[in-house]
Amino acid sequence: MANGSTTADGVTPTPMEREPLVLNKRSYNWITERICGVVEGPQPLLWWVLFLPSVALMGLLLFGLVYLIVTGVGVWGNNHPVGWGWAITNFVFWIGIGHAGTLISAILFLTRQRWRTSINRASEAMTLFAVMCAGIFPGVHVGRFWMVWFLAPVPNANGIWQNFKSALLWDVFAVSTYFTVSVIFWYLGLVPDLATLRDRAKGVIRKFLYGVFALGWRGSNRHWNHYEMAYLLLAALSTPLVLSVHSVVSFDFATSTVPGWHTTIFPPYFVAGAIFGGFAMVLTLMIPARRIYNLYDLITPKHIDNMAKIICFTGSIVGYAYLMELFIAWYGGNKYEMAAFANRAYAGYYPWAYWCMMFCNVVAPQVFWFKWCRYNIVVVMCVCMCVNIGMWFERFVIIVTSIAQDWLPGAWDVYKASWVEKITFAGTFGLFLGLFLLFIRFLPVIAMSEVKGVLPQSDPHYKEPDTDGAKSNA
């Protein structure tokens, strides 16, 4: 039990391991040494095994984007009537992944959930990298991407003004606001830990860089007062973004008249789906990081259990939304709506994608109703990978199947992604993973100052839990 590794792979946790943090009366210095050691020490071999392929995938991304810009968007597989294919699918997919960061950081902070402190830093970083990947697709889909600045409401020589009635322009404002606030929130939380790295740094360059970004932090009472007030205000500002950003993204579809898109359930359905997929990606990243860097005492089975419960809850909401779409199409009596969902399920070009989505997003997460599944690392990882796959298929089903067979049967056509779209999408995974690995390498992956602030031992009314069972099992 000394290092918490005895229950890392699915063994039933002891009472002590169900605590939010299993530190066994270890000092604050132990937390500092453990987390700073990830940054200051040499990276394990597995870090390089993951980083080098991600660099190769980033090379594919660069090649795909250059080829697209030089040749034109005609190299994509879009046709008539499928004017939106993998580009918008991937955009919505990556935006959804970025939602868990804001939820964990802001809403769980405001509700004083102690367990968030070990995972909020990584989830915030994941948010930034996912939004970066998402921004690539609307930036290049315009063809002449150097003209994309016309989306910004600034005066220009051509006297062109934006169409503020377009949901696509709403995306620009929502996503850019979300990214800006997320960067500030993430950076503000880093400041105390950057000061710790600055004070511990050996090299001149590292000490200088950490010192610059630490903004002169000295940990005085005045600094902490201002920090906590700013953090609280940013958390309150970030909370509405959880609801607004993906609601606005859903308006791309809900405000149209296309059967399968024109539905009022899209805003809450998209928000629940984004949180659902975002938490799955957090676990997909943090479970391997926990194993690689031996962070079992800081990212405990209790954290995984809580996130698995949220995945089960939001997955049930998503499943309810799927069924309500089918019910409303039947109850409304609109033959075009009924045809759209019939095409998705069995009569169209892509029924395999629909049923893959249903299994991965509705059936697979239901195993989390069982406690032993939530505490089994292998089961949790398998379900999270299913959710990651299912959420991409959800966006593909919504977008492609709705317009591949729309109003006129004479215009129906099968959409197939081209090799350019495939390598570009694969390249975004390389960019996402590469940035996350670099983040782990140079910045503290766990918020040291926040973990220390919620230690059970720091509570004057804390009572030591019964550890007899833990000792007997050690």
BATI-909565 format. One record per residue (C-alpha): residue in three letters; x, y, z. Coordinates in nm, 2 decimals. Layout:
<pts>
(pt 'ala'; (X; Y; Z)) ...
</pts>
This chain:
<pts>
(pt 'met'; (0.00; 0.00; 0.00)) (pt 'ala'; (0.30; 0.23; 0.03)) (pt 'asn'; (0.29; 0.34; -0.33)) (pt 'gly'; (-0.08; 0.27; -0.40)) (pt 'ser'; (0.01; 0.04; -0.70)) (pt 'thr'; (-0.14; -0.28; -0.56)) (pt 'thr'; (-0.49; -0.18; -0.68)) (pt 'ala'; (-0.39; -0.01; -1.01)) (pt 'asp'; (-0.52; -0.29; -1.23)) (pt 'gly'; (-0.86; -0.36; -1.11)) (pt 'val'; (-0.82; -0.52; -0.77)) (pt 'thr'; (-1.10; -0.42; -0.53)) (pt 'pro'; (-0.99; -0.10; -0.35)) (pt 'thr'; (-0.95; -0.08; 0.02)) (pt 'pro'; (-1.13; 0.18; 0.23)) (pt 'met'; (-0.82; 0.40; 0.23)) (pt 'glu'; (-0.80; 0.39; -0.15)) (pt 'arg'; (-1.16; 0.52; -0.18)) (pt 'glu'; (-1.05; 0.85; -0.03)) (pt 'pro'; (-1.01; 1.14; -0.27)) (pt 'leu'; (-0.63; 1.14; -0.22)) (pt 'val'; (-0.43; 0.85; -0.09)) (pt 'leu'; (-0.13; 1.02; 0.06)) (pt 'asn'; (-0.10; 0.82; 0.39)) (pt 'lys'; (0.01; 1.13; 0.59)) (pt 'arg'; (0.28; 1.22; 0.34)) (pt 'ser'; (0.42; 1.58; 0.35)) (pt 'tyr'; (0.36; 1.87; 0.12)) (pt 'asn'; (0.72; 1.82; 0.01)) (pt 'trp'; (0.64; 1.47; -0.11)) (pt 'ile'; (0.37; 1.61; -0.34)) (pt 'thr'; (0.61; 1.87; -0.48)) (pt 'glu'; (0.89; 1.61; -0.54)) (pt 'arg'; (0.65; 1.37; -0.71)) (pt 'ile'; (0.49; 1.62; -0.95)) (pt 'cys'; (0.81; 1.82; -1.02)) (pt 'gly'; (1.00; 1.50; -1.08)) (pt 'val'; (0.79; 1.44; -1.39)) (pt 'val'; (0.91; 1.77; -1.53)) (pt 'glu'; (1.27; 1.77; -1.40)) (pt 'gly'; (1.36; 1.41; -1.45)) (pt 'pro'; (1.43; 1.22; -1.78)) (pt 'gln'; (1.12; 1.11; -1.96)) (pt 'pro'; (1.05; 0.73; -1.96)) (pt 'leu'; (1.09; 0.53; -2.28)) (pt 'leu'; (0.72; 0.51; -2.33)) (pt 'trp'; (0.71; 0.89; -2.36)) (pt 'trp'; (0.94; 0.87; -2.66)) (pt 'val'; (0.75; 0.57; -2.80)) (pt 'leu'; (0.43; 0.79; -2.80)) (pt 'phe'; (0.60; 1.12; -2.90)) (pt 'leu'; (0.79; 1.01; -3.21)) (pt 'pro'; (0.48; 0.86; -3.39)) (pt 'ser'; (0.29; 1.18; -3.30)) (pt 'val'; (0.56; 1.38; -3.47)) (pt 'ala'; (0.52; 1.16; -3.78)) (pt 'leu'; (0.15; 1.22; -3.78)) (pt 'met'; (0.20; 1.59; -3.75)) (pt 'gly'; (0.42; 1.56; -4.06)) (pt 'leu'; (0.12; 1.40; -4.24)) (pt 'leu'; (-0.10; 1.68; -4.12)) (pt 'leu'; (0.13; 1.94; -4.26)) (pt 'phe'; (0.16; 1.76; -4.59)) (pt 'gly'; (-0.22; 1.72; -4.62)) (pt 'leu'; (-0.28; 2.09; -4.54)) (pt 'val'; (-0.01; 2.21; -4.79)) (pt 'tyr'; (-0.15; 1.98; -5.06)) (pt 'leu'; (-0.50; 2.11; -4.99)) (pt 'ile'; (-0.40; 2.47; -5.00)) (pt 'val'; (-0.20; 2.43; -5.32)) (pt 'thr'; (-0.45; 2.21; -5.50)) (pt 'gly'; (-0.79; 2.33; -5.36)) (pt 'val'; (-1.07; 2.18; -5.16)) (pt 'gly'; (-1.17; 1.97; -5.46)) (pt 'val'; (-0.93; 1.71; -5.34)) (pt 'trp'; (-1.18; 1.64; -5.06)) (pt 'gly'; (-1.45; 1.38; -5.12)) (pt 'asn'; (-1.73; 1.63; -5.10)) (pt 'asn'; (-2.00; 1.60; -5.37)) (pt 'his'; (-2.35; 1.70; -5.45)) (pt 'pro'; (-2.54; 1.70; -5.22)) (pt 'val'; (-2.28; 1.63; -4.95)) (pt 'gly'; (-2.11; 1.97; -4.93)) (pt 'trp'; (-2.01; 1.90; -4.57)) (pt 'gly'; (-1.81; 1.58; -4.50)) (pt 'trp'; (-1.52; 1.50; -4.27)) (pt 'ala'; (-1.42; 1.86; -4.23)) (pt 'ile'; (-1.72; 1.97; -4.03)) (pt 'thr'; (-1.75; 1.62; -3.86)) (pt 'asn'; (-1.40; 1.66; -3.73)) (pt 'phe'; (-1.45; 2.02; -3.62)) (pt 'val'; (-1.75; 1.93; -3.41)) (pt 'phe'; (-1.57; 1.62; -3.28)) (pt 'trp'; (-1.27; 1.81; -3.15)) (pt 'ile'; (-1.48; 2.09; -3.01)) (pt 'gly'; (-1.68; 1.84; -2.81)) (pt 'ile'; (-1.36; 1.69; -2.67)) (pt 'gly'; (-1.26; 2.03; -2.53)) (pt 'his'; (-1.57; 2.05; -2.32)) (pt 'ala'; (-1.46; 1.84; -2.02)) (pt 'gly'; (-1.18; 2.08; -1.93)) (pt 'thr'; (-1.41; 2.37; -1.86)) (pt 'leu'; (-1.66; 2.15; -1.68)) (pt 'ile'; (-1.39; 2.00; -1.45)) (pt 'ser'; (-1.22; 2.33; -1.39)) (pt 'ala'; (-1.51; 2.57; -1.35)) (pt 'ile'; (-1.83; 2.40; -1.25)) (pt 'leu'; (-1.66; 2.14; -1.02)) (pt 'phe'; (-1.46; 2.42; -0.86)) (pt 'leu'; (-1.77; 2.63; -0.79)) (pt 'thr'; (-1.94; 2.33; -0.64)) (pt 'arg'; (-1.63; 2.26; -0.43)) (pt 'gln'; (-1.56; 1.91; -0.55)) (pt 'arg'; (-1.23; 1.81; -0.39)) (pt 'trp'; (-1.16; 1.53; -0.64)) (pt 'arg'; (-1.12; 1.77; -0.93)) (pt 'thr'; (-0.77; 1.89; -0.82)) (pt 'ser'; (-0.57; 1.59; -0.95)) (pt 'ile'; (-0.72; 1.60; -1.30)) (pt 'asn'; (-0.82; 1.97; -1.37)) (pt 'arg'; (-0.48; 2.08; -1.50)) (pt 'ala'; (-0.46; 1.80; -1.76)) (pt 'ser'; (-0.82; 1.84; -1.87)) (pt 'glu'; (-0.77; 2.22; -1.92)) (pt 'ala'; (-0.46; 2.15; -2.13)) (pt 'met'; (-0.66; 1.89; -2.33)) (pt 'thr'; (-0.93; 2.16; -2.39)) (pt 'leu'; (-0.68; 2.39; -2.55)) (pt 'phe'; (-0.52; 2.13; -2.77)) (pt 'ala'; (-0.86; 2.00; -2.88)) (pt 'val'; (-0.98; 2.35; -2.98)) (pt 'met'; (-0.65; 2.40; -3.17)) (pt 'cys'; (-0.72; 2.09; -3.37)) (pt 'ala'; (-1.08; 2.19; -3.43)) (pt 'gly'; (-0.98; 2.54; -3.55)) (pt 'ile'; (-0.78; 2.38; -3.84)) (pt 'phe'; (-1.09; 2.26; -4.03)) (pt 'pro'; (-1.30; 2.58; -4.05)) (pt 'gly'; (-0.98; 2.77; -4.13)) (pt 'val'; (-0.89; 2.56; -4.44)) (pt 'his'; (-1.24; 2.47; -4.56)) (pt 'val'; (-1.28; 2.82; -4.71)) (pt 'gly'; (-1.03; 2.73; -4.98)) (pt 'arg'; (-0.83; 3.05; -4.98)) (pt 'phe'; (-0.75; 3.04; -4.61)) (pt 'trp'; (-0.56; 3.37; -4.62)) (pt 'met'; (-0.90; 3.54; -4.66)) (pt 'val'; (-1.04; 3.38; -4.34)) (pt 'trp'; (-0.98; 3.70; -4.15)) (pt 'phe'; (-1.29; 3.84; -4.32)) (pt 'leu'; (-1.49; 3.64; -4.06)) (pt 'ala'; (-1.37; 3.89; -3.80)) (pt 'pro'; (-1.60; 4.20; -3.78)) (pt 'val'; (-1.32; 4.46; -3.87)) (pt 'pro'; (-1.33; 4.72; -4.14)) (pt 'asn'; (-1.17; 4.62; -4.47)) (pt 'ala'; (-1.10; 4.78; -4.80)) (pt 'asn'; (-1.37; 4.59; -4.98)) (pt 'gly'; (-1.64; 4.72; -4.75)) (pt 'ile'; (-1.76; 4.37; -4.68)) (pt 'trp'; (-1.95; 4.31; -4.36)) (pt 'gln'; (-2.02; 3.98; -4.20)) (pt 'asn'; (-2.36; 3.80; -4.21)) (pt 'phe'; (-2.45; 3.80; -3.84)) (pt 'lys'; (-2.76; 3.59; -3.92)) (pt 'ser'; (-2.53; 3.29; -4.01)) (pt 'ala'; (-2.48; 3.02; -3.75)) (pt 'leu'; (-2.13; 2.97; -3.89)) (pt 'leu'; (-2.03; 3.32; -3.78)) (pt 'trp'; (-2.18; 3.25; -3.44)) (pt 'asp'; (-1.93; 2.96; -3.42)) (pt 'val'; (-1.64; 3.21; -3.48)) (pt 'phe'; (-1.74; 3.42; -3.18)) (pt 'ala'; (-1.83; 3.13; -2.95)) (pt 'val'; (-1.52; 2.92; -3.01)) (pt 'ser'; (-1.28; 3.21; -3.01)) (pt 'thr'; (-1.43; 3.33; -2.68)) (pt 'tyr'; (-1.42; 2.98; -2.53)) (pt 'phe'; (-1.05; 2.94; -2.63)) (pt 'thr'; (-0.95; 3.28; -2.50)) (pt 'val'; (-1.11; 3.23; -2.16)) (pt 'ser'; (-0.98; 2.87; -2.14)) (pt 'val'; (-0.62; 2.99; -2.20)) (pt 'ile'; (-0.65; 3.26; -1.93)) (pt 'phe'; (-0.80; 3.02; -1.68)) (pt 'trp'; (-0.54; 2.75; -1.75)) (pt 'tyr'; (-0.25; 2.99; -1.73)) (pt 'leu'; (-0.38; 3.16; -1.41)) (pt 'gly'; (-0.39; 2.82; -1.24)) (pt 'leu'; (-0.03; 2.75; -1.35)) (pt 'val'; (0.12; 3.06; -1.19)) (pt 'pro'; (0.19; 2.92; -0.83)) (pt 'asp'; (0.33; 2.60; -0.98)) (pt 'leu'; (0.55; 2.78; -1.22)) (pt 'ala'; (0.69; 2.97; -0.93)) (pt 'thr'; (0.77; 2.64; -0.76)) (pt 'leu'; (0.95; 2.52; -1.08)) (pt 'arg'; (1.13; 2.85; -1.10)) (pt 'asp'; (1.27; 2.81; -0.74)) (pt 'arg'; (1.38; 2.45; -0.81)) (pt 'ala'; (1.52; 2.51; -1.16)) (pt 'lys'; (1.90; 2.44; -1.20)) (pt 'gly'; (1.96; 2.57; -1.55)) (pt 'val'; (1.97; 2.94; -1.62)) (pt 'ile'; (1.73; 2.92; -1.92)) (pt 'arg'; (1.47; 2.72; -1.73)) (pt 'lys'; (1.49; 2.94; -1.43)) (pt 'phe'; (1.45; 3.25; -1.65)) (pt 'leu'; (1.16; 3.11; -1.85)) (pt 'tyr'; (0.97; 2.98; -1.55)) (pt 'gly'; (1.04; 3.31; -1.37)) (pt 'val'; (0.90; 3.52; -1.66)) (pt 'phe'; (0.58; 3.32; -1.67)) (pt 'ala'; (0.55; 3.30; -1.29)) (pt 'leu'; (0.48; 3.68; -1.30)) (pt 'gly'; (0.69; 3.74; -0.99)) (pt 'trp'; (0.48; 3.51; -0.77)) (pt 'arg'; (0.61; 3.49; -0.41)) (pt 'gly'; (0.33; 3.32; -0.24)) (pt 'ser'; (0.25; 3.61; -0.01)) (pt 'asn'; (-0.09; 3.65; 0.15)) (pt 'arg'; (-0.16; 3.94; -0.09)) (pt 'his'; (-0.08; 3.73; -0.39)) (pt 'trp'; (-0.30; 3.44; -0.27)) (pt 'asn'; (-0.59; 3.68; -0.21)) (pt 'his'; (-0.58; 3.83; -0.56)) (pt 'tyr'; (-0.52; 3.49; -0.71)) (pt 'glu'; (-0.82; 3.32; -0.54)) (pt 'met'; (-1.05; 3.61; -0.64)) (pt 'ala'; (-0.93; 3.61; -1.00)) (pt 'tyr'; (-0.97; 3.23; -1.02)) (pt 'leu'; (-1.32; 3.25; -0.88)) (pt 'leu'; (-1.43; 3.52; -1.12)) (pt 'leu'; (-1.28; 3.33; -1.42)) (pt 'ala'; (-1.46; 3.01; -1.30)) (pt 'ala'; (-1.79; 3.20; -1.29)) (pt 'leu'; (-1.72; 3.34; -1.63)) (pt 'ser'; (-1.63; 3.01; -1.78)) (pt 'thr'; (-1.93; 2.82; -1.65)) (pt 'pro'; (-2.18; 2.96; -1.91)) (pt 'leu'; (-1.94; 2.86; -2.18)) (pt 'val'; (-2.00; 2.50; -2.11)) (pt 'leu'; (-2.36; 2.55; -2.21)) (pt 'ser'; (-2.32; 2.81; -2.48)) (pt 'val'; (-2.03; 2.70; -2.70)) (pt 'his'; (-2.17; 2.36; -2.80)) (pt 'ser'; (-2.52; 2.50; -2.81)) (pt 'val'; (-2.40; 2.75; -3.07)) (pt 'val'; (-2.22; 2.47; -3.26)) (pt 'ser'; (-2.55; 2.28; -3.27)) (pt 'phe'; (-2.72; 2.58; -3.42)) (pt 'asp'; (-2.52; 2.51; -3.74)) (pt 'phe'; (-2.77; 2.23; -3.79)) (pt 'ala'; (-3.08; 2.31; -3.58)) (pt 'thr'; (-3.15; 2.64; -3.75)) (pt 'ser'; (-3.16; 2.48; -4.09)) (pt 'thr'; (-3.46; 2.31; -4.26)) (pt 'val'; (-3.27; 1.99; -4.35)) (pt 'pro'; (-3.46; 1.67; -4.22)) (pt 'gly'; (-3.25; 1.52; -3.94)) (pt 'trp'; (-3.10; 1.86; -3.85)) (pt 'his'; (-3.41; 2.07; -3.78)) (pt 'thr'; (-3.48; 1.97; -3.42)) (pt 'thr'; (-3.49; 2.17; -3.10)) (pt 'ile'; (-3.33; 1.89; -2.89)) (pt 'phe'; (-2.99; 1.96; -3.05)) (pt 'pro'; (-2.85; 2.22; -2.80)) (pt 'pro'; (-2.89; 2.01; -2.48)) (pt 'tyr'; (-2.81; 1.70; -2.67)) (pt 'phe'; (-2.49; 1.84; -2.81)) (pt 'val'; (-2.38; 1.97; -2.47)) (pt 'ala'; (-2.44; 1.64; -2.29)) (pt 'gly'; (-2.26; 1.46; -2.58)) (pt 'ala'; (-1.96; 1.70; -2.55)) (pt 'ile'; (-1.93; 1.64; -2.18)) (pt 'phe'; (-1.97; 1.27; -2.24)) (pt 'gly'; (-1.69; 1.25; -2.50)) (pt 'gly'; (-1.47; 1.50; -2.32)) (pt 'phe'; (-1.46; 1.29; -2.00)) (pt 'ala'; (-1.39; 0.98; -2.20)) (pt 'met'; (-1.09; 1.15; -2.36)) (pt 'val'; (-0.97; 1.27; -2.01)) (pt 'leu'; (-0.96; 0.91; -1.89)) (pt 'thr'; (-0.80; 0.80; -2.22)) (pt 'leu'; (-0.51; 1.04; -2.15)) (pt 'met'; (-0.48; 1.02; -1.77)) (pt 'ile'; (-0.50; 0.65; -1.71)) (pt 'pro'; (-0.18; 0.59; -1.92)) (pt 'ala'; (-0.01; 0.90; -1.77)) (pt 'arg'; (-0.10; 0.76; -1.42)) (pt 'arg'; (0.07; 0.43; -1.51)) (pt 'ile'; (0.38; 0.58; -1.69)) (pt 'tyr'; (0.46; 0.83; -1.41)) (pt 'asn'; (0.35; 0.62; -1.11)) (pt 'leu'; (0.08; 0.87; -1.01)) (pt 'tyr'; (-0.14; 0.62; -0.84)) (pt 'asp'; (-0.14; 0.81; -0.51)) (pt 'leu'; (-0.26; 1.13; -0.68)) (pt 'ile'; (-0.49; 1.00; -0.95)) (pt 'thr'; (-0.67; 0.73; -0.74)) (pt 'pro'; (-0.95; 0.48; -0.83)) (pt 'lys'; (-1.19; 0.73; -0.67)) (pt 'his'; (-1.11; 0.98; -0.95)) (pt 'ile'; (-1.17; 0.72; -1.22)) (pt 'asp'; (-1.49; 0.60; -1.04)) (pt 'asn'; (-1.63; 0.96; -1.04)) (pt 'met'; (-1.56; 1.02; -1.40)) (pt 'ala'; (-1.70; 0.68; -1.50)) (pt 'lys'; (-2.02; 0.78; -1.32)) (pt 'ile'; (-2.04; 1.10; -1.52)) (pt 'ile'; (-1.98; 0.91; -1.84)) (pt 'cys'; (-2.26; 0.67; -1.75)) (pt 'phe'; (-2.50; 0.96; -1.67)) (pt 'thr'; (-2.42; 1.17; -1.98)) (pt 'gly'; (-2.43; 0.86; -2.19)) (pt 'ser'; (-2.78; 0.79; -2.07)) (pt 'ile'; (-2.88; 1.15; -2.17)) (pt 'val'; (-2.73; 1.10; -2.51)) (pt 'gly'; (-2.92; 0.77; -2.55)) (pt 'tyr'; (-3.24; 0.94; -2.44)) (pt 'ala'; (-3.18; 1.21; -2.71)) (pt 'tyr'; (-3.13; 0.94; -2.98)) (pt 'leu'; (-3.46; 0.78; -2.89)) (pt 'met'; (-3.65; 1.11; -2.87)) (pt 'glu'; (-3.53; 1.20; -3.22)) (pt 'leu'; (-3.69; 0.88; -3.35)) (pt 'phe'; (-4.01; 0.94; -3.14)) (pt 'ile'; (-4.06; 1.30; -3.25)) (pt 'ala'; (-4.00; 1.21; -3.62)) (pt 'trp'; (-4.28; 0.95; -3.59)) (pt 'tyr'; (-4.51; 1.15; -3.36)) (pt 'gly'; (-4.47; 1.47; -3.58)) (pt 'gly'; (-4.59; 1.28; -3.89)) (pt 'asn'; (-4.34; 1.46; -4.12)) (pt 'lys'; (-4.26; 1.21; -4.39)) (pt 'tyr'; (-3.93; 1.37; -4.46)) (pt 'glu'; (-3.82; 1.35; -4.10)) (pt 'met'; (-3.93; 0.98; -4.08)) (pt 'ala'; (-3.74; 0.91; -4.40)) (pt 'ala'; (-3.43; 1.08; -4.27)) (pt 'phe'; (-3.42; 0.85; -3.96)) (pt 'ala'; (-3.52; 0.55; -4.16)) (pt 'asn'; (-3.22; 0.61; -4.39)) (pt 'arg'; (-3.00; 0.64; -4.08)) (pt 'ala'; (-3.11; 0.31; -3.92)) (pt 'tyr'; (-3.17; 0.07; -4.21)) (pt 'ala'; (-3.26; 0.21; -4.55)) (pt 'gly'; (-2.97; 0.45; -4.63)) (pt 'tyr'; (-2.61; 0.43; -4.73)) (pt 'tyr'; (-2.46; 0.42; -4.38)) (pt 'pro'; (-2.67; 0.21; -4.14)) (pt 'trp'; (-2.34; 0.05; -4.01)) (pt 'ala'; (-2.23; 0.39; -3.89)) (pt 'tyr'; (-2.56; 0.44; -3.70)) (pt 'trp'; (-2.55; 0.11; -3.52)) (pt 'cys'; (-2.18; 0.16; -3.44)) (pt 'met'; (-2.28; 0.49; -3.28)) (pt 'met'; (-2.56; 0.34; -3.09)) (pt 'phe'; (-2.35; 0.06; -2.95)) (pt 'cys'; (-2.05; 0.27; -2.85)) (pt 'asn'; (-2.25; 0.56; -2.70)) (pt 'val'; (-2.55; 0.40; -2.55)) (pt 'val'; (-2.48; 0.03; -2.48)) (pt 'ala'; (-2.11; 0.03; -2.38)) (pt 'pro'; (-2.13; 0.30; -2.10)) (pt 'gln'; (-2.40; 0.10; -1.93)) (pt 'val'; (-2.14; -0.13; -1.78)) (pt 'phe'; (-2.05; 0.16; -1.54)) (pt 'trp'; (-2.37; 0.08; -1.34)) (pt 'phe'; (-2.16; -0.19; -1.19)) (pt 'lys'; (-1.90; -0.09; -0.94)) (pt 'trp'; (-1.64; -0.35; -1.03)) (pt 'cys'; (-1.64; -0.22; -1.39)) (pt 'arg'; (-1.57; 0.14; -1.27)) (pt 'tyr'; (-1.28; 0.01; -1.06)) (pt 'asn'; (-1.13; -0.21; -1.34)) (pt 'ile'; (-0.88; -0.02; -1.55)) (pt 'val'; (-0.91; -0.24; -1.85)) (pt 'val'; (-1.29; -0.21; -1.86)) (pt 'val'; (-1.27; 0.17; -1.82)) (pt 'met'; (-1.02; 0.21; -2.10)) (pt 'cys'; (-1.22; -0.01; -2.34)) (pt 'val'; (-1.54; 0.18; -2.27)) (pt 'cys'; (-1.36; 0.52; -2.31)) (pt 'met'; (-1.22; 0.41; -2.65)) (pt 'cys'; (-1.57; 0.30; -2.75)) (pt 'val'; (-1.70; 0.64; -2.65)) (pt 'asn'; (-1.43; 0.82; -2.85)) (pt 'ile'; (-1.51; 0.62; -3.16)) (pt 'gly'; (-1.89; 0.65; -3.11)) (pt 'met'; (-1.88; 1.03; -3.07)) (pt 'trp'; (-1.70; 1.07; -3.40)) (pt 'phe'; (-1.96; 0.84; -3.56)) (pt 'glu'; (-2.24; 1.04; -3.40)) (pt 'arg'; (-2.12; 1.36; -3.58)) (pt 'phe'; (-2.07; 1.16; -3.90)) (pt 'val'; (-2.42; 1.02; -3.88)) (pt 'ile'; (-2.58; 1.36; -3.81)) (pt 'ile'; (-2.40; 1.54; -4.08)) (pt 'val'; (-2.35; 1.30; -4.37)) (pt 'thr'; (-2.66; 1.08; -4.36)) (pt 'ser'; (-2.89; 1.38; -4.34)) (pt 'ile'; (-2.77; 1.54; -4.66)) (pt 'ala'; (-2.66; 1.23; -4.86)) (pt 'gln'; (-3.03; 1.15; -4.90)) (pt 'asp'; (-3.22; 1.48; -4.87)) (pt 'trp'; (-3.52; 1.62; -5.05)) (pt 'leu'; (-3.47; 1.49; -5.41)) (pt 'pro'; (-3.39; 1.13; -5.47)) (pt 'gly'; (-3.24; 1.22; -5.80)) (pt 'ala'; (-2.97; 1.42; -5.61)) (pt 'trp'; (-2.87; 1.13; -5.37)) (pt 'asp'; (-2.51; 1.02; -5.37)) (pt 'val'; (-2.27; 0.83; -5.16)) (pt 'tyr'; (-2.00; 1.03; -4.98)) (pt 'lys'; (-1.65; 0.88; -4.94)) (pt 'ala'; (-1.37; 1.06; -4.77)) (pt 'ser'; (-1.06; 1.11; -4.98)) (pt 'trp'; (-0.71; 1.02; -4.87)) (pt 'val'; (-0.64; 1.39; -4.80)) (pt 'glu'; (-0.92; 1.40; -4.55)) (pt 'lys'; (-0.80; 1.08; -4.39)) (pt 'ile'; (-0.44; 1.19; -4.34)) (pt 'thr'; (-0.55; 1.53; -4.22)) (pt 'phe'; (-0.77; 1.38; -3.95)) (pt 'ala'; (-0.50; 1.13; -3.85)) (pt 'gly'; (-0.26; 1.42; -3.83)) (pt 'thr'; (-0.48; 1.61; -3.59)) (pt 'phe'; (-0.45; 1.32; -3.35)) (pt 'gly'; (-0.07; 1.35; -3.38)) (pt 'leu'; (-0.09; 1.72; -3.31)) (pt 'phe'; (-0.32; 1.66; -3.01)) (pt 'leu'; (-0.11; 1.38; -2.86)) (pt 'gly'; (0.22; 1.56; -2.93)) (pt 'leu'; (0.11; 1.88; -2.76)) (pt 'phe'; (-0.02; 1.69; -2.46)) (pt 'leu'; (0.31; 1.50; -2.43)) (pt 'leu'; (0.51; 1.83; -2.45)) (pt 'phe'; (0.28; 1.97; -2.18)) (pt 'ile'; (0.36; 1.68; -1.95)) (pt 'arg'; (0.73; 1.72; -2.03)) (pt 'phe'; (0.76; 2.09; -1.94)) (pt 'leu'; (0.47; 2.18; -1.71)) (pt 'pro'; (0.32; 2.02; -1.40)) (pt 'val'; (0.05; 1.78; -1.51)) (pt 'ile'; (-0.12; 1.80; -1.17)) (pt 'ala'; (-0.19; 2.13; -0.99)) (pt 'met'; (0.04; 2.11; -0.68)) (pt 'ser'; (-0.10; 2.41; -0.50)) (pt 'glu'; (-0.46; 2.29; -0.54)) (pt 'val'; (-0.39; 1.93; -0.43)) (pt 'lys'; (-0.22; 2.06; -0.12)) (pt 'gly'; (-0.52; 2.29; -0.05)) (pt 'val'; (-0.76; 2.00; -0.03)) (pt 'leu'; (-0.56; 1.74; 0.16)) (pt 'pro'; (-0.76; 1.57; 0.43)) (pt 'gln'; (-0.47; 1.65; 0.67)) (pt 'ser'; (-0.51; 2.02; 0.61)) (pt 'asp'; (-0.87; 2.02; 0.75)) (pt 'pro'; (-0.86; 2.09; 1.13)) (pt 'his'; (-1.17; 1.86; 1.17)) (pt 'tyr'; (-1.02; 1.58; 0.97)) (pt 'lys'; (-1.03; 1.23; 1.13)) (pt 'glu'; (-0.81; 0.95; 1.02)) (pt 'pro'; (-1.02; 0.68; 0.84)) (pt 'asp'; (-1.01; 0.33; 0.96)) (pt 'thr'; (-0.71; 0.17; 0.79)) (pt 'asp'; (-0.72; -0.17; 0.96)) (pt 'gly'; (-0.85; -0.33; 0.65)) (pt 'ala'; (-0.59; -0.15; 0.44)) (pt 'lys'; (-0.31; -0.27; 0.66)) (pt 'ser'; (-0.43; -0.62; 0.67)) (pt 'asn'; (-0.44; -0.63; 0.29)) (pt 'ala'; (-0.10; -0.47; 0.24)) 
</pts>
